[in-house]
């Protein structure tokens, strides 16, 4: 703005100087008398009431005086222009100073803002540094935990491998035991088959019991006379001879096998309270037992065949003897024997009332 004011004043002064130079151009020199040059100039006020002196150019020498007046006017105009330019420079300097002050204030404000931003950035950096430290601690803790978990996993793996080895060893041991058990079972089966074979052979040549022929059985029972019959069961009839002959019905192969098994077992039993097997006839399915004169315990309990009741001491003795006979059967080797049909009818008494299990 100050530059515009200075430019405007300079333009005004140049226009005024141009106008003066145009108004005071040198005219043609007229011939003037010496008398006219002696006339004093008079100051005449112009119509416009300005204070510029009005000169009578006819009384002066036009060649010299108008030129000097023009020079004075130019000097005055130049002085006024220099004063105007000086004032404009002062104004410009003041404006420049004001501008610099404002810039300085703005710079100070920006500096303060930059300091505040730097302080806040420093605080943020401190916060980020603390967060980074915390994160580093967390990472270190996580790494330590991971290492611990790896160690635990290694221990678990080692224990698992140990358990797997133990399981494999147990499997091997079980397989060996299974093989040994199969071998034992095979040997037991072989032993059983051999024993069974020997048993069949003993049925032919066993000396533990006597082998009777069918003729001897028929002769002893008078041809299976009804008068000789002393009982009847689900498996056959019982006949009285000097011994007791039990005739079984062997109409099937299963019954034949059961008969042979019964002979095998009974031929090995020797006990004072178990009825003794005297012999057998395998061809006809006959068993020959020792004969007990006083019949069965059922006859004394239910007073059959006019038999009186037994005294109490005999009753207690019978109970004890039956218990001893059962204990012997249950403890027999190699396998226990289960009677399965204990009843008063199968408890027999001899002439001295000694009981035996039939």
C-alpha positions, 0 to 999 in steps of 0.5 A: 500500500505504501508503495502505491502511495509513493508511486502515485506522488511520483506520478503527480510530480512528473505530470506537473513538471510536464505541464510547466515545461509545456507552458513555458516553452521558449517563444520567439524573441520580440524587439523590446525597448530599453525603456520597457525593461525599467518597469517594476513587476506588479503582482496581479491576482488571477481570476482563480484567486491564486497567489502565483505572481503575475509578471509582465513579460513585456518589461523583462528580457524574455530570454533570461528571466522566465527560464530562471523562474522555471528552474525555481519551480522545478527545484520546489517541485523536486523538494516537495517530491523528495519530502513526499518520498521521504515521508513515504519511505518512513511510512513504508519502514513503519509498515515494514516494522509492523509487518516484522513485529506481526511476523515475530509475534506469529513466529513466537506463537508458532514456537510456543505451539511447536514447544507444546507439540514437542512436549506432548510428543515427548509425553507420547514417546514416554507412554509408547516407551512404557507400553513397549517395555510392558509389551517386552515384559509380556513377550518375555513372560510369554517366551518363558511360559512357552519354554516351560510348556515345552519342558512340560511337553517334553516330560509328558512325551517322555512319560508317554513313551515310557507308558507306551513301552510299559504297555508294549511290554505288558502286551508282550507279557500277555501274549506270552501268557496267552501262548503259555495258557494255550499250551497248557490248555492243549496239554490239558486236553491231550492229558484228558484225551489220554486219560479218557482213552485209559478210562475206556481201556480200564472199563475193559481191564480195570481191577478196581471193580469187577466186570460182570457179564450179562449172564451173571446179572441175569442169574443173580436177579432170576431173570430180572424177576419182579420179586427181586425188585426193591425200587424204581427210579427215573433211570431204571430199576433196582434189584436185590441180590447178595448185592444191589443191582441197578439196571439203567436204560442205555437207549441213546449214545448220550446215556451210554457216555453218561454211564461210562463217566459214572462208572469211571467216577464211582470206581475211584471213590473209596469212603466209609459213608459213600456206597461202594461200587462192586462191579458193572456190566458195560454191555447192558448198563448194569451197576452192582453196589454193596447191599445195605440191609436197613434200607433208606432214611426215608423209610424211617422218617415216614414210617414206611414198611413198619419201621420205627423212628430212629433214636436221636443219637442215631439221627445226629450221627446220620447227619454227621456221616452224610456231611462227611460224605458230602465233604469228601465228594466236594474235595475230591481231586482232580475235580470236585464231585457234585451229587445234585440229588441229596434226599432221604431216599438216597441215604442208605443204612446198613445193619448197624445204622451207619449211613452211606450216600447212594 
